[in-house]
Amino acid sequence: MNFPQSVLLIDDDEFSQEILRKTFSGWGVADIRLAINGKKAVLLLDAMPVPPDVLICDIFMPDMDGIELIGELVKRQFKGGLVFVSGVNRDMLEVANDIATLKGLRVLATFVKPISADALREVLT
């Protein structure tokens, strides 16, 4: 199985972030970055010499949510894979998927939390 080499996890829920971080770490992914909202993610992306292979993004976050982040990813011509997650709203996941796809981003999957490690592995390998 070929897992991504680098991942950016964007979620304001520290528990969700930690579970995903441990999952990716257990899969041998060495470069795992964390951001609590879209604004922090943009700062991280701009500071990274090479963008992450995969970006996992919550939809609802303070300061800059997942929908707003899509525009920033388009501006930066992000070529990695996107996974959108939400703890509350499947409809907003579909909206995020549609907007990102229409803007030329590569959406790998959308998940309602909690994310199954098996389901995530399936879309990443």
VOBAMAR-973042 format. One record per residue (C-alpha): z, x, y. Coordinates in steps of 0.001 Angstrom, whole numbers, plus 500000, padded with zeros to 6 digits. Each point is the difference from the previous one (the first is absolute). Layout:
VOBAMAR-973042
ZXY;...
//
This chain:
VOBAMAR-973042
500000500000500000;499151501191503470;502589498989502556;499492500521503716;501134503394501282;501508498611503202;501468496636500988;501281498467503227;502527497191499440;500419497699503011;502797497470499694;502998499047502134;501978499184496843;501664503280498994;500778498706496492;496319499190499352;498998503373501423;502444501841497759;498844498198496849;496361500843500779;500897503594500888;501782500426496662;497096498386498147;497417502329501544;502265503006499561;500391499102496318;496219499946499697;499857503555501336;498769499213503516;501358502858502110;498961498935503515;501794496730500771;500474499082503676;502092497103501301;499741497879503155;502044496956501035;497192498330501986;496395500359501103;500856502041503109;501850502606497935;497136499983497480;497441500709502752;502102502952501226;500184501343496433;496268499506499406;499127501796503223;502248502935499037;498661500361496444;497301502667499499;498438497814497295;500480496204499809;501786498622496935;498006498854496993;501838496670499969;501863498015502614;502386497253498859;500826497684502870;502345497067500476;498542497168502079;503081498957501982;501730502839501900;501423500412503506;498117501801502824;496639500135498180;499317497888496931;497481500528497238;497313497882501671;500246502020503232;499915503217498000;496586499063498586;498441500548503434;501604503440500259;498706500935496550;496486498930500984;500189502126503195;501008502977497857;497256499265497429;502559499949497179;498160500487496701;502933499776497603;501022497011497946;502174497233501445;502576497869498233;501580497172501985;503385498557499046;502114497129501254;503315498576498989;499260496579501407;496435498929500519;497039500127497613;497739498395502648;500601502895502406;499153502431497216;496635498283499648;499473500115503778;500809503732500077;497681500614497062;497153498077501654;500405501675503408;500247503503498539;497017499457497704;497873498567502821;500842503048502125;498832502359497259;503331501092498544;500466500384496234;502643497540498794;501137500745496462;502402497088499567;502497497605501544;503431499321498503;502900497674500636;503268501960499745;501466501160497780;497053502081498824;499719500638496295;499566503712499281;497529499125497232;497854497871502337;500064502724502644;499068502669497442;497068497876498894;498450499819503498;500619503681500767;498534501577496861;
//
